[in-house]
Amino acid sequence: MANLISLYNKIAGEYDKNGKRGSWYSPQVLFGLHFPFVNPKDKLLDMGIGTGLSSKPYHKLGLEIYGVDASKGMIEVCKEKELTKNLQVFDLKNIGQKQLPYPNNYFNHIVSNGVLCFLRDLDLVFKEVERVLMNRGTFAFTVESSEKEDVSSRLITVEEAWGSTNLDSKIEFPIFSHGRKYIEKLAKSQGFCFLINPLKFHAYYSPSEEKNVYFDAYILKR
């Protein structure tokens, strides 16, 4: 089993190119759903910002962007784009031992796109989002869609995930799918309401399983 942060560090320079090649439109989908609820000069935290693909449209709209990511390589690529006010290296898997490096009630919005599928349990993430989000703030995110009520997992290869040429394409790591009832339970526990009905959309094609993989997009309000 590969170290995911190490993999992201190695592919950081080609991540955007591979996303275009693989028709990765999740950033556009999430922003399109979230757009009616954001305003210029709002503060937004991108959890798992990567190279900044999901933050770019918010920056163009005039929001103040902050970002955290576990990969130093991805952070360096993001810095070059000059999208953000603040970037910090932070592994979301450490939430519970560490808090996000921001004070309570600091952000108008939080986004997390294509990231939560790397975490099995999201309860501590939701608690930390509730802490740093302002009252009436929004939380926009995607998870891998699941017909099951709870959480399921499978192994995915580097080739499927990124189409990378810089890595052994057969390296595997776990991906988690989160059912809607699971997300609804977490949202309710932290006092979030749903601004839209969850949207299921095509994320990518899995050649090993010979099937399309779908994400669910959520827009919640504190």
C-alpha positions in Angstrom: 0.0 0.0 0.0 1.5 3.3 -1.1 1.9 6.5 1.0 -0.7 8.8 -0.6 1.2 12.0 0.3 4.3 10.7 -1.3 2.4 9.9 -4.5 0.9 13.4 -4.7 4.3 15.0 -4.2 5.6 13.0 -7.2 2.7 13.8 -9.5 2.2 17.5 -8.5 3.8 18.9 -11.6 1.6 16.9 -14.0 -1.6 16.9 -11.9 -3.4 19.6 -13.8 -2.5 18.1 -17.2 -3.7 14.7 -16.2 -6.9 16.2 -14.9 -7.6 17.7 -18.3 -6.7 14.4 -20.1 -9.1 12.5 -17.8 -12.0 15.0 -18.2 -12.0 15.9 -14.5 -14.9 18.4 -14.2 -15.6 18.0 -10.5 -14.3 21.5 -9.7 -16.7 23.1 -12.2 -19.6 21.1 -11.0 -19.1 22.0 -7.3 -18.5 25.7 -8.1 -21.6 25.8 -10.3 -23.8 24.5 -7.4 -22.1 26.7 -4.8 -22.0 29.9 -6.8 -25.4 31.3 -5.7 -24.4 31.2 -2.1 -21.0 33.0 -2.2 -20.0 36.7 -2.5 -16.9 38.6 -3.5 -14.5 39.2 -0.5 -16.0 36.3 1.5 -13.3 34.1 3.2 -13.1 30.6 1.8 -11.0 27.6 3.1 -10.2 24.9 0.5 -9.5 21.7 2.5 -7.2 19.6 0.3 -6.6 22.5 -2.1 -4.0 20.6 -4.1 -2.9 22.7 -7.1 -5.8 25.0 -6.7 -8.2 23.7 -9.4 -11.3 24.0 -7.2 -10.3 27.4 -5.8 -9.6 29.0 -9.1 -13.2 30.0 -10.0 -13.7 31.4 -6.5 -10.6 33.5 -6.8 -11.8 34.9 -10.1 -15.1 35.8 -8.4 -13.1 37.8 -5.8 -13.2 35.6 -2.7 -10.3 35.5 -0.3 -8.8 32.0 -0.6 -7.1 30.0 2.2 -5.9 26.5 1.6 -4.5 23.4 3.4 -3.1 20.3 1.8 -1.0 17.3 3.0 1.3 17.4 0.0 4.1 20.0 -0.1 4.5 19.4 -3.8 0.9 20.3 -4.5 1.1 23.3 -2.3 4.2 24.6 -4.2 2.3 24.3 -7.5 -0.6 26.1 -6.0 1.6 28.9 -4.7 2.8 29.6 -8.3 -0.7 30.4 -9.4 -1.1 33.2 -6.8 -4.7 32.3 -6.0 -4.5 32.3 -2.2 -4.0 34.6 0.8 -2.6 31.8 2.9 -1.5 28.2 2.3 -0.4 25.7 4.9 0.6 22.0 4.9 -1.9 20.1 6.9 -3.0 16.4 6.7 -6.7 16.0 7.2 -6.1 12.6 8.6 -4.6 14.3 11.7 -7.8 16.0 12.6 -8.6 14.8 16.1 -5.0 15.1 17.2 -4.6 18.6 15.6 -7.0 21.4 14.8 -7.0 23.2 11.5 -4.6 26.2 11.9 -7.4 28.8 12.0 -9.5 30.3 14.8 -13.2 29.6 15.5 -15.8 31.1 13.2 -13.2 32.4 10.7 -14.6 31.4 7.3 -17.7 32.2 5.3 -17.3 29.1 3.2 -15.4 25.8 3.2 -14.9 23.6 0.2 -13.4 20.1 -0.1 -13.4 18.5 -3.6 -12.2 15.0 -4.4 -10.6 14.7 -0.9 -13.0 13.2 1.6 -13.0 9.9 -0.4 -9.5 9.3 1.1 -10.9 9.3 4.6 -13.1 6.5 6.1 -14.6 8.4 9.0 -15.7 12.0 8.5 -17.2 12.8 11.9 -14.1 14.7 13.2 -13.8 16.5 9.9 -17.4 17.7 10.2 -16.8 18.8 13.8 -13.7 20.8 12.8 -15.6 22.4 9.8 -18.3 23.5 12.2 -15.7 25.1 14.5 -14.0 27.3 11.9 -17.1 28.1 9.9 -19.1 31.3 10.6 -22.7 31.1 11.6 -24.7 30.7 8.4 -21.6 29.7 6.6 -21.6 27.1 3.9 -19.8 23.8 3.4 -19.5 22.5 -0.2 -17.9 19.1 -0.8 -17.9 15.9 -2.8 -17.8 12.3 -1.7 -17.7 9.1 -3.8 -21.3 8.1 -4.3 -22.5 4.9 -2.7 -25.8 3.0 -2.7 -25.0 1.7 0.8 -26.1 3.6 3.8 -22.8 3.8 5.6 -19.1 3.6 4.4 -17.6 1.2 1.9 -14.1 0.9 0.5 -12.2 -0.5 -2.5 -8.6 -0.3 -3.9 -7.8 2.0 -6.8 -4.6 2.2 -8.9 -2.6 5.3 -9.7 -3.4 4.7 -13.4 -7.1 5.0 -12.7 -6.8 7.9 -10.4 -4.4 10.2 -12.3 -3.1 8.5 -15.4 0.3 9.4 -14.2 3.4 8.6 -16.2 5.8 9.3 -13.3 4.7 6.4 -11.1 4.2 2.6 -11.2 0.7 2.6 -12.7 -0.2 -0.5 -10.6 0.4 1.1 -7.2 -2.9 0.8 -5.2 -4.4 2.8 -2.4 -7.9 2.7 -0.7 -10.8 4.9 -1.7 -13.9 5.3 0.5 -17.5 5.8 -0.6 -19.9 7.5 1.8 -23.6 6.8 1.6 -26.2 9.6 1.8 -27.7 8.5 5.0 -24.2 8.6 6.6 -23.7 12.2 5.4 -27.2 13.2 6.5 -26.4 11.8 10.0 -23.2 13.8 10.2 -24.8 17.0 9.0 -27.6 16.7 11.5 -25.2 16.0 14.4 -23.3 19.3 13.7 -26.4 21.4 13.0 -26.0 21.7 9.2 -29.0 22.0 6.9 -29.1 21.1 3.1 -29.1 24.1 0.7 -29.7 21.8 -2.3 -30.5 18.2 -2.8 -27.3 16.2 -3.3 -26.2 16.0 -6.9 -24.9 12.7 -8.3 -22.5 13.2 -11.3 -20.0 11.3 -13.3 -16.4 11.6 -11.9 -14.3 9.2 -14.0 -14.2 5.8 -15.6 -12.6 2.9 -13.8 -10.9 0.6 -16.3 -10.2 -2.2 -13.8 -13.8 -2.4 -12.8 -15.1 -1.5 -16.3 -17.6 1.0 -14.9 -18.2 4.7 -14.4 -17.5 6.1 -10.9 -19.9 8.8 -9.6 -19.5 11.5 -6.9 -22.2 13.2 -4.8 -21.9 16.9 -4.4 -23.3 18.6 -1.2 -23.9 22.2 -0.3 -24.6 22.5 3.5 -25.3 25.6 5.7 -24.3 26.0 9.3 
